Amino acid sequence: DAVNQAAEALKAGLAKGPEQVAFLLSPQMTNEELYAFQWLAGQLGVTQVEVGDDLKAMGTADDYLIQADKNPNSRGAVDLGLAPRAGVLGGQAVIEAAKAGKLAVLLLVGHDLGADAVAVAAKATVIGIHSHAHVGALASTLLLPKAVHAEQDGSFTNVKGRVQRVRKALEPLAESLPGYTLAFHLAESLGHKAPASSPTEIFSLLAAKV
């Protein structure tokens, strides 16, 4: 199936060296999803893991309540250590590295690369994990459907650092799965035992980390 194919693609990329693999996550993901992919990267020895802070769509702000950053979990990404930092390429730099043939595999969650999507996929194996159909998703070498926020339990961290719970309201559409489930399925296909079996257990792990 698609998960096993994605696992094989990761395995092939890792055989060329962990520096040939990058995870470009998203501040749209829940804390539990971010933690799961961060954990997976650690198990695989992948250090190029970031949320593409410089790729975020920004809006308008005021001096009172409205924030320019409309992404629900930018603060959560910071708290988990996935924000821009020394030694790790930013989102745009990852894209440029992939277009230049410097990456074998790009695991891409949520971001629509637009006109760059085809150029990236021409040079690297792109494992796209998306909740919506867009140019970037359709250009992926392999595509795994991800459940939207309303289809999973989890949490976000707001700009003031307060953790806010998300409760599942709907069953995931078709074969969509929460990001943490996809991360753990990939891990198990690569011989690594998942550290948790529910979002509650994942939250306990990330709470200890943060």
Secondary structure as GFF3:
##gff-version 3
##sequence-region A 1 210
A	DSSP	alpha_helix	2	15	.	.	.	ID=ss1
A	DSSP	three_ten_helix	18	20	.	.	.	ID=ss2
A	DSSP	beta_strand	21	24	.	.	.	ID=ss3
A	DSSP	alpha_helix	31	44	.	.	.	ID=ss4
A	DSSP	beta_strand	49	50	.	.	.	ID=ss5
A	DSSP	three_ten_helix	53	55	.	.	.	ID=ss6
A	DSSP	alpha_helix	74	79	.	.	.	ID=ss7
A	DSSP	alpha_helix	91	99	.	.	.	ID=ss8
A	DSSP	beta_strand	105	109	.	.	.	ID=ss9
A	DSSP	alpha_helix	116	123	.	.	.	ID=ss10
A	DSSP	beta_strand	125	130	.	.	.	ID=ss11
A	DSSP	alpha_helix	135	138	.	.	.	ID=ss12
A	DSSP	beta_strand	142	145	.	.	.	ID=ss13
A	DSSP	three_ten_helix	149	151	.	.	.	ID=ss14
A	DSSP	beta_strand	154	157	.	.	.	ID=ss15
A	DSSP	beta_strand	163	166	.	.	.	ID=ss16
A	DSSP	alpha_helix	179	189	.	.	.	ID=ss17
A	DSSP	alpha_helix	199	209	.	.	.	ID=ss18
###
